[in-house]
Amino acid sequence: MRILPYGPRASLVEYDSIEEVMAASARLRRAGVAGVREIVPAARTVLVVHDGGVDRAVLDAVLADVAPVELDHGDLVEIGVVYDGADLAEVASLAGWSVDDVVARHQAVEYRVAFCGFVPGFAYLVGLPAELHVPRLATPRPRVDAGSVAIAGEWAGVYPSASPGGWRLLGHTDAVMWDEARARPSLLEPGMRVRFVAR
């Protein structure tokens, strides 16, 4: 773990794994360190934005604690999926399973939002079964439709808007992942739990 200054009102903390990032983010939320304004997790870092008057010794002590922590249960969001993705058969071939097996395994686990990024509302979900850790496409598609349910490496996710993308497409959902008219524009936020359900 390494704590780096990120201007006068922020620290960027580097960790070795997404598990440490999620534990640190949860620990920071629970600690309620006075002066902390925002906690922004990523794949191997946590950005901590503060008001400039934060007690750095207290903050650094919380950040340096990399022991595993039990995560809050978090809200559970169910996302209905039509499994008709362009890459479903190829994912099945890479995994050595049938298409039905891939669909069943994708739905069988509970995911957790590790962090958001790439575009507004794109949540990186952990919990994907190891057998479905397939590589990204060698060449990204110039356009992936909003609502596309996809996997790549250790991650699962849903494209919130039409954009280029190199993840493997398993299906699509009608769930609106990002809506600026909502009080919370992003349907998924770090710490939330997610289940995919065939429809």
Beta strands, then each sheet from edge to edge (+ up, - down):
strand 1: 2-5
strand 2: 10-14
strand 3: 36-41
strand 4: 45-50
strand 5: 76-81
strand 6: 111-116
strand 7: 123-126
strand 8: 141-144
strand 9: 148-152
strand 10: 155-158
strand 11: 163-165
strand 12: 168-172
strand 13: 193-198
sheet 1: 1+ 2- 4+ 3-
sheet 2: 5+ 13+ 6- 7+
sheet 3: 8+ 11-
sheet 4: 10+ 9- 12+
end
